[in-house]
Amino acid sequence: MIKAVISGGGTGGHILPAVSISQAMLKIEPSIKIVYIGGKGQREASIVPKFGLDFLPIHVEGFPRSFSKKWFKVIYKVPRGFIESLSILKKFSPHIVIGTGGYVCGPVLLAAWIRRIPILIQEQNAIPGITNRIVGRWADEIHVPFQEAVKFFPEDKTKITPNPIREEITTAYGGKKKLGLNEDKTTILFMGGSQGASSINAAAVDAMNRLTDLADQIQAIHQTGNLDIQSVKEAYNKLPFTSLVKPFFDNMEDVYSATDMAVCRAGASTLAELTACGIPAVLIPYPYATNDHQTFNALALEKNGAALMIKNADLNGEVLENTIRSMIHDKEKLVFMSKNSRSMGSPNAARDIAEAALSIALNYEKSKR
């Protein structure tokens, strides 16, 4: 029986690609045994088990961007997480270890390298994160979505493969009915990433206040994150719109199925899902993303006519209102943007990466016989 370890964490941008690859591997080879290693008490600890995957926690934490007392706490956890990873790999004896980024991958992939277990890395952005750049030196195969990312890794081991998404994202249907929304209204999805974004939440509420004359035409789905959920819910209660407001949606396949246009960050995983579904978008890149990679992501979609970009510094209710109003009033433009978005999507990417991982694992198993 083939066994695999997969690891990625910190944000949905690392967690959901890992889940997507895991699900694709299970669909291709149902007998495979997969365990997910993530940070104890981190976001992946609550998300991953919901998808039916076995989750094993290790003690790990990211270093603060500036030096502080917290560095000493993190330094203590790094060797502990590495030792825990070594112990898991020794007991489980996987045939491949897959990393999708985030600081949790560091000790896991280092442990895999020490134990001479094949490593596959999936990077989501044009400018890779520091963890993937480091562990890429040890990897047997690296999958990146953009040509720009190839230069950060050994060229002979690097393949260009779009970001993976779960199969359910593109096969779901009837989302408006499932979510209790009006099937005749244009649904706008406001979303600030897996942890929310206060700037988007504030601008969205202000914009919707300015769009009340369109209450018979539009409705909203709003993912707020935990911080702003109460204030955003209270604001919508005073508005005449049909709306669905939650801190986080586990059933994103239904949300995307119900969505006609999105207002969101430009994380790689989010854009992979939007384009696979052909959803036009207004993108507000997170201004503090490493190397400003979200701006590069957004510009790629804007250049191809699949999205409009608003810089976070320029975002306010009036700007967002005018952008939404112009899109709602130009149905042909929405159709055009949807078509362009779908042309950039790659719904089969998870399967392609899963097949590559299984091939490496099978070759490793044969070599050990």
ABEGO torsion letter per residue (X at the ends): XBBBBBBEBGBAAAAAAAAAAAAAAAAABAABBBBBBBBBGBAAAAAAAAAGBBBBBBBBBBBBABBBAAAAAAAAAAAAAAAAAAAAAAAAGBABBBBAEEAAAAAAAAAAAAAGBBBBBBBABABBBAAAAAAAAABABBBBABAAAAAABBAAABBBBBBBBBAAAAABBGAAAAAGBBAABBBBBBBAEAAEBAAAAAAAAAAAAAAAAAAAABBBBBBAEAAAAAAAAAAAAABABBBBBBABBABAAAAAAABABBBBBABAAAAAAAAAAGBBBBBBBBAABBGGAAAAAAAAAAAAGABBBBBAAABBAAAAAAAAAAAAABAAAAAAAAAAAAAABBAAAAAAAAAAAAAAAAAAAAAAX
